[in-house]
Amino acid sequence: MKKIAIIGGGISGLYIANLLRQNSNYEITVYEKNNTVNIEKGYGIQLSVNSIKLLSKIGFQNINLENKFHPNKVDFYSLKNKKKICDLDISVFNISEAKYTTLQRFVLINFLKDRLPNSLINYNKKVTQIDYETENIEVKFENNESIKCDYLIISDGVFSKTKSLIAEKEIKPRYFNSVALRATIDKNDLQGIDSSNISISLGSNLHSVSYPVDNTDEFNFISILRKKLSSKEFSDYSLFEDKGFISSILSEISEQVDPDIIKNLKNIRCFPIFVSTKVHQPTNKNTFLIGDAFFSYPPTFAQGASQSIEVAHELYKNLENENNQFNFERIKRTRMIDWKSKFNYFAFHLSHPLTIWIRNILMKYLVKNKNFINNYLGTIYKN
Ligand SMILES: Cc1cc2nc3c(=O)[nH]c(=O)nc-3n(C[C@H](O)[C@H](O)[C@H](O)COP(=O)(O)OP(=O)(O)OC[C@H]3O[C@@H](n4cnc5c(N)ncnc54)[C@H](O)[C@@H]3O)c2cc1C
């Protein structure tokens, strides 16, 4: 019997726990620092076909149809002239058992959590120290408790403290010079879009995305704004909860986004965007990083959760085959998706009228070009 400790009960930690528990040779426990998993309601998540296929291995297709949505297209709009630029058919990558899906984040987390026995998740367990012994790994928690395990899976998110502990130096993600504003909005308050698709509106140094999260009228709204902040500002998390700061972000966004939309946003939250600078490989052969702790991407390909699920699945397969290392292909894939997410960010945020004009012409052509679509999206969506 192998003892496996999973640090962090987010999407990646809960997904790998679901996979590993299928094998009775593993004794697994998830250690989560908070007193519950994060089931905050209201915010959406997009899952592309590559991760839906992997989620189907644990019964995701049985989620009630009411609680998810399958958009067929991504519609691109210009914020300047309010006109549609083009549309991209994402349903071409759908297969009968796996379709591009949007849903509320808590629906996914609840699905992953509810399939696990309660006793498998230990709450209020914040890791403070990792000691490598000859035979096993000792994990110490804030409350002076400790456990021993054979394998350690680190899935404690983008600010992973456990990653710094095993590297014996502080590893910080990089501030991506951008702030995200997330909110919900009623379908009827979004005029001039096709409400059965994902809408991406491109502005200058800003883009916003809206999509249905289920079969009610609730939509997820997110705006990503290029914004330089001092290191003092982005490390002070209370700033992002400050009403004055949120109002200033809203007023910057409303210079381009329809004020009627801004007025109707609900559940508004602001946060800085952080990304990884490189893939960190643990030196101990029985320690693994997955999810945002492994690598955190800019949000402009909506691949963070999908990649968290992919990497968790790959690690599960590796453990089953007693192969302890992610291979070179995973590092290559991570770099490719990171590059494309950054390229999307660049293209979505252009501000010079001439480059915008060229971009729009190119986009109209490329979204209908099968070779381009297969190369740009297919290499990510077909895993
Ligand atoms: C603006 C924005 C929009 C996004 N939209 C999408 C999208 O549409 N589609 C998509 O695929 N992805 C999206 N993502 C990315 C996605 O949300 C993340 O990639 C994903 O949630 C990562 O999951 P995770 O399990 O690695 O980390 P998390 O979900 O962050 O979970 C980490 C868990 O570890 C716990 N923890 C932290 N420290 C400790 C510790 N020391 N000890 C124990 N537990 C600890 C935390 O409490 C948490 O429960 C978006 C991200 C951003 C920023």
The ligand as an SDF file (V2000), in Angstrom:
LIG
                    3D

 53 58  0  0  0  0  0  0  0  0999 V2000
   -9.1240   35.4960  -14.5680 C   0  0  0  0  0  0  0  0  0  0  0  0
   -8.9880   34.0100  -14.6730 C   0  0  0  0  0  0  0  0  0  0  0  0
   -9.9120   33.3060  -15.4380 C   0  0  0  0  0  0  0  0  0  0  0  0
   -9.7600   31.9250  -15.5970 C   0  0  0  0  0  0  0  0  0  0  0  0
  -10.6430   31.2690  -16.3800 N   0  0  0  0  0  0  0  0  0  0  0  0
  -10.4000   29.9820  -16.6830 C   0  0  0  0  0  0  0  0  0  0  0  0
  -11.2140   29.2830  -17.6110 C   0  0  0  0  0  0  0  0  0  0  0  0
  -12.1990   29.8190  -18.1390 O   0  0  0  0  0  0  0  0  0  0  0  0
  -10.8740   28.0010  -17.9410 N   0  0  0  0  0  0  0  0  0  0  0  0
   -9.7980   27.3930  -17.3740 C   0  0  0  0  0  0  0  0  0  0  0  0
   -9.4910   26.2410  -17.7660 O   0  0  0  0  0  0  0  0  0  0  0  0
   -9.0560   27.9910  -16.4300 N   0  0  0  0  0  0  0  0  0  0  0  0
   -9.3120   29.2630  -16.0790 C   0  0  0  0  0  0  0  0  0  0  0  0
   -8.5310   29.8930  -15.1600 N   0  0  0  0  0  0  0  0  0  0  0  0
   -7.4470   29.1510  -14.4640 C   0  0  0  0  0  0  0  0  0  0  0  0
   -7.9460   28.1580  -13.4010 C   0  0  0  0  0  0  0  0  0  0  0  0
   -8.8320   28.8010  -12.5200 O   0  0  0  0  0  0  0  0  0  0  0  0
   -6.7440   27.6070  -12.5990 C   0  0  0  0  0  0  0  0  0  0  0  0
   -5.7570   27.2000  -13.5060 O   0  0  0  0  0  0  0  0  0  0  0  0
   -7.1520   26.3820  -11.7430 C   0  0  0  0  0  0  0  0  0  0  0  0
   -8.1380   26.7520  -10.8060 O   0  0  0  0  0  0  0  0  0  0  0  0
   -5.9320   25.8150  -11.0090 C   0  0  0  0  0  0  0  0  0  0  0  0
   -6.3420   24.8000  -10.1430 O   0  0  0  0  0  0  0  0  0  0  0  0
   -5.3900   24.3030   -8.9700 P   0  0  0  0  0  0  0  0  0  0  0  0
   -6.0560   23.1280   -8.3570 O   0  0  0  0  0  0  0  0  0  0  0  0
   -4.0100   24.1170   -9.4760 O   0  0  0  0  0  0  0  0  0  0  0  0
   -5.3000   25.5160   -7.9500 O   0  0  0  0  0  0  0  0  0  0  0  0
   -6.4520   26.2030   -7.0390 P   0  0  0  0  0  0  0  0  0  0  0  0
   -7.7970   26.0300   -7.6690 O   0  0  0  0  0  0  0  0  0  0  0  0
   -5.9500   27.5760   -6.7660 O   0  0  0  0  0  0  0  0  0  0  0  0
   -6.4330   25.3470   -5.7050 O   0  0  0  0  0  0  0  0  0  0  0  0
   -5.3640   25.3680   -4.7780 C   0  0  0  0  0  0  0  0  0  0  0  0
   -5.8710   24.8500   -3.4270 C   0  0  0  0  0  0  0  0  0  0  0  0
   -4.7670   24.6940   -2.5370 O   0  0  0  0  0  0  0  0  0  0  0  0
   -5.0940   25.2370   -1.2610 C   0  0  0  0  0  0  0  0  0  0  0  0
   -3.8220   25.6340   -0.6090 N   0  0  0  0  0  0  0  0  0  0  0  0
   -3.0480   26.7060   -0.8830 C   0  0  0  0  0  0  0  0  0  0  0  0
   -1.9420   26.7170   -0.1160 N   0  0  0  0  0  0  0  0  0  0  0  0
   -2.0130   25.6200    0.6750 C   0  0  0  0  0  0  0  0  0  0  0  0
   -1.1480   25.0730    1.6840 C   0  0  0  0  0  0  0  0  0  0  0  0
    0.0050   25.6650    2.0430 N   0  0  0  0  0  0  0  0  0  0  0  0
   -1.5170   23.9300    2.3030 N   0  0  0  0  0  0  0  0  0  0  0  0
   -2.6780   23.3010    1.9480 C   0  0  0  0  0  0  0  0  0  0  0  0
   -3.5320   23.7720    1.0050 N   0  0  0  0  0  0  0  0  0  0  0  0
   -3.2030   24.9150    0.3580 C   0  0  0  0  0  0  0  0  0  0  0  0
   -6.0110   26.4050   -1.5890 C   0  0  0  0  0  0  0  0  0  0  0  0
   -6.8050   26.7930   -0.4850 O   0  0  0  0  0  0  0  0  0  0  0  0
   -6.8440   25.8270   -2.7530 C   0  0  0  0  0  0  0  0  0  0  0  0
   -7.9770   25.1260   -2.3060 O   0  0  0  0  0  0  0  0  0  0  0  0
   -8.6720   31.2480  -14.9460 C   0  0  0  0  0  0  0  0  0  0  0  0
   -7.7830   31.9530  -14.1390 C   0  0  0  0  0  0  0  0  0  0  0  0
   -7.9150   33.3320  -14.0280 C   0  0  0  0  0  0  0  0  0  0  0  0
   -6.9060   34.0760  -13.1940 C   0  0  0  0  0  0  0  0  0  0  0  0
  1  2  1  0
  2  3  1  0
  2 52  2  0
  3  4  2  0
  4  5  1  0
  4 50  1  0
  5  6  2  0
  6  7  1  0
  6 13  1  0
  7  8  2  0
  7  9  1  0
  9 10  1  0
 10 11  2  0
 10 12  1  0
 12 13  2  0
 13 14  1  0
 14 15  1  0
 14 50  1  0
 15 16  1  0
 16 17  1  0
 16 18  1  0
 18 19  1  0
 18 20  1  0
 20 21  1  0
 20 22  1  0
 22 23  1  0
 23 24  1  0
 24 25  2  0
 24 26  1  0
 24 27  1  0
 27 28  1  0
 28 29  2  0
 28 30  1  0
 28 31  1  0
 31 32  1  0
 32 33  1  0
 33 34  1  0
 33 48  1  0
 34 35  1  0
 35 36  1  0
 35 46  1  0
 36 37  1  0
 36 45  1  0
 37 38  2  0
 38 39  1  0
 39 40  1  0
 39 45  2  0
 40 41  1  0
 40 42  2  0
 42 43  1  0
 43 44  2  0
 44 45  1  0
 46 47  1  0
 46 48  1  0
 48 49  1  0
 50 51  2  0
 51 52  1  0
 52 53  1  0
M  END
$$$$
